[in-house]
Amino acid sequence: MKIAYNMKKLILALTAVLMVFAVQAQDGKKAVRKASSALGAFNLDPTNNKEKLQEAIDLIEEGASDPESSKEAKTFLTKGEIYNEIANQYLIASQLGDTVAAKKLPQVDDPAMIAAEAFLKAYELAEKKWETKDATKGMAQAQGHLSNSGVMAFQDEQNYEKAYNDFKMVLDLHKVLTDEKEDSNLKSEDDYLNQLYITGLSAINANEMDAAKGYFDQLYEKKYDKPVIYESLYKITATDESKMDEAYAYLEEGRKLFPDDVSLLFAEINHFLRIGKLDVLITKLQTAIEKEPDNVSLYSTLGNVYDNLYQKALKANDEAAAKENFDSAMKYYQQAVNKDADYVDAIYSIGALYYNKAAVMTQDLNKYADDYSKEGLKKYEELKKNIFEEFDNALPFFQKAESINPSDLNTLIALKEIYARKDDLEKSNVFKERIDRIQAGETIEDAYFDK
């Protein structure tokens, strides 16, 4: 009798558990049905039934979290439809500029992405043909919303990570749709290649370099007609210093295909700056100036190239080459200043050109420091006079540079040294004090000199 009684209790307990599971399963399915009804009510009168969308969200999330109903494709088909509609309403409000209507909508982050993921889950769970059909239909709708969302993230928000994720999902959905022989929003080969292109651009801007290379490699193989592909493959490959030759091969090919593309030209200029091939740079920069004669930075950069060549000629004791390169550097720096009187890089560079020339002459001065002969003293005084003339030439440019950017450490050091050499210790100490402030992390707003 005792065994029978215990068995009876066990049967009753199991029955109770099964009843709880049955009720939970019914509750999950009921929530899904109610979510579908709420969406239907909204669709009947979108203007007056906006609250039904939030109701639909709450119910479908309840259904999707239920252990039983979360195993059914219908649950995720309904979820996808709800979030697709939210994405659609966001788009309509945005196109109409209706901020009031937008605020009345449920505030959901990435509804198009949620919809896409729901349809992919429904596709995975589908057991009936109509379920697969509805899942792929929803994917195609989500593709459109993701594309719009990605464009907005890229262009308006500069949120490249979101743009990349949206565009990547467009491609992921495209694969499923084409495998199922269903229509994708990427209807033609050109549509597909353009999607690869914008996804690659988003990836590289989001610093997803490996992913970006995958997209651009596909476009490169297809010979897609965009110069950015070659520039991007160069940038990605050039992140590895050991692959600079491989990287430049992309750039070189791009320059041959798109000889008038300024962006590729600038990338090539930066490449040769990076590897220090200054002689090659001159022609590249002169070509760039022909294409963009009002680009002040090009003149200043070309001045820097000649400045570097001047320094090299000095070290080689080639006085003729040194003078020629000094004059060329000065010419291009001056052209930059002529185009923009406040272009501080060129202004500072002119001062530095004179200053460095004086510094080199100072080294020569030491040769005569111990020569007390009449000739030695004469050469010493002449050279000293020339040195001070060069410092005097440099001074107004450093003063102008300081008036534009009073926090530039190099300018302040140059001013301190020049005034010390001129025995103007009061001004030298002014700039010493400013140097100390900068080195302590302070930013100086008030310039010593007027513009």
PyMOL commands that set and color helices and strands:
alter all, ss='L'
color gray80, all
select helices_A, chain A and resi 2-44+51-65+69-71+73-96+99-104+111-125+129-155+160-179+189-205+209-221+227-237+241-257+262-275+278-291+296-315+319-339+344-368+374-404+409-421+425-439
alter helices_A, ss='H'
color red, helices_A
deselect
rebuild
show_as cartoon
